[in-house]
Amino acid sequence: MSEREITGPFGAPVPDRESGAMLRAEELSLFDSTAVAVSSVAPAYSIASTMSLVFVIAGIGMASPAVLLVSFVPVMFIALSYFHLNRRNPNCGASYSWLSQVVHPNAGWINGWVQIWTSILFCTTAPLLAGGYTLQFLHSAFNAVSSDAMNNTTDVALVSAGWLILVTFICIYGIRWTTNAQWVMVMIEYIAVVVFSVGGIIKVILRHPAHSVHFSMGWFNPLNIHGYSALAQGLALGVFFFWGWDTALNLNEESQDARKIPGRAGLISMWLLLFVFLLNFVAAQMLLGPAAINNQGATVLFYFGQQFAGPWASYVMIFAVLSSTVATTQTTVLPAARITYSMARDGVFPKVFAKIHGRYQTPAVGTLLVAGASLLGIALTTLSSSANNVFGNLVNNIGVLVAFYYGITGLACAWAFRKTLGKGFLPNLTMVVLPLIGGVSLLYVCWVVIQSGGLTALPDDIVILSGIPVLAFTRWKLRGQSGFFTQALVSYDSVED
């Protein structure tokens, strides 16, 4: 086939041999999209990596369920924003594309940049937890590795890299294989977490084990969260808990009824996740008590299983966290590859990211590059303790980055539908008022945590601010060659499509 070039969406040259390949359309049903959304959030991983942080770093303690409830509200408002914006523009770049069209191309580009690097850095840290849990499982269940291996950074990094490579090739092989893998992993973790949580609550009610705590409705009272700083830090961690449902929206071009199903999947997953998180937090607080949760750190679910039913249950929990971590790594690679694909398709990112595999119909090259950047990060963690600290800080503050791009998407939705005001109470509420409240709330959280975080917020500052010079260089390089930065902005004056 010839190397003749044709014009892309914003005047970007696309080789003819690449122009015919597209993402596999009409592949994902509502059940598929919902499975991807809930597994992206990965409750077992989120609980294992973050529960003790809510207790210790944020200083929330037994009011942790209240933090989840308060965090749920603005993120749910953002889910409404995604639903309505996706109805008008089902683009796999999702909020990158929406902001570019309704606010300003610069805002959209920065939003895409933040999402890409958030995904890359997360795909550095999450596999490390998977690597650690794999070695712990092999040691505890089969004594196949020594206890020293679990604490050896090189051994953990090698296993972590193996998991990342595996999920990367599943992502490349096709969206159907990816979704089937998600179905398996989501069933493992949800059954384990829900069944064990219910069992833990029943055990406390019937047997009152040592150190167990009676249930209290005060755990759900936001007034028990003392101080704006504690609330903001708790909200940032709470946003991290719910982060990931928007993966379904990045797969919209591969979904059935692309304008509606991905958004519905995001909304459904939010309610499912709220139930699972609250159930497990209540169960853990009742069975373990605050002191044990503070002391266990990332092994809290392992300890919970052990206290619930003995060693066999702890092994199940290890496997559930491992499955959850692998699932969330896979579903974090997915959106990053599709955002870079959308940006490259628009001519504002290296065009290599726009290549679609002719057989598998996935952005194979972009997927490999995103995974490769994360593999480099995993390798760096073996070099010095300072590298580990950087990525540890990112885990603690990744909610800030999520709050940033969720927040500006909420504002974008309110701005996009501003002309519909007065044309219906319910549409105005869900398209303008609630997205505005959600956006302002999350951006405020982002600001407060960065202001008070000092050096621990450095990774967040770097990710957000580094996009400015790269954007300036991109605009300079593309001057006169692409219509992306001069596109006419759009707004919507009707509540219907």
ABEGO torsion letter per residue (X at the ends): XBABBBBBAAGBBBBAAAAABBBBBGABBAAAAAAAAAAAAGAAAAAAAAAAAAAAAAGAEAAAAAAAAAAAAAAAAAAAAAAAAAAABBBAAEAAAAAAAAABAAAAAAAAAAAAAAAAAAAAAAAAAAAAAAAAAAAAAAGABBAAAAABAAAAAAAAAAAAAAAAAAAAAEAAAAAAAAAAAAAAAAAAAAAAAAAAAAAAAAAGBBGBBBBBAAAABAAABBEAAAAAAAAAAAAAAABGAAAAAAAAAABBGAAAAAAAAAAAAAAAAAAAAAAAAAAAAAAAEAAAAAAAEAAAAAAAAAAAAEAAAAAAAAAAAAAAAAAAAAAAAAAAAAAAAAAAAAGABBAAAABBBAAAGBBAAAAAAAAAAAAAAAAAAAABAAAAAAAAAAAAAAAAAAAAAAAAAAAAAAAAAAAABGAEAAAAAAAAAAAAAAAAAAAAAAAAAAAAAEAAAAAAAAAAAAAAAAAAAAAAAABGABAAAABBBBBBABABX
